Amino acid sequence: DAMWQNKRVFFCTPQTLVKDITEGRCKAESIVCVVMDEAHRATGEHANSVLVRLIGQAGAKYRLVGLSATPGTDIKSIQAVCNTLNISRIE
């Protein structure tokens, strides 16, 4: 899709981006930064999890900024999200 080729910044849901990657409209390897709202939802097969998996499988070198007002109720749940999103630093 020409839009993914000609623009640099996109505001979209993770579901939209996953669909565009899987349907070949967006090249996952070209993604360099993802700002993810509601990052704590990145568990199981949620679109946030799927998105990070697709970008990683494509070999993209990217940064992820995960935002969440409610990261989890205990260390185990927070660590699970960090593992899923390959987060190495929390602030």
Secondary structure, DSSP 8 states (H G I E B T S, - for coil): -HHHHH-S-----HHHHHHHHHTTSS-GGG--EEEETTGGG-STT-HHHHHHHHHHHTT---EEEE--S---SSHHHHHHHHHHHT-----
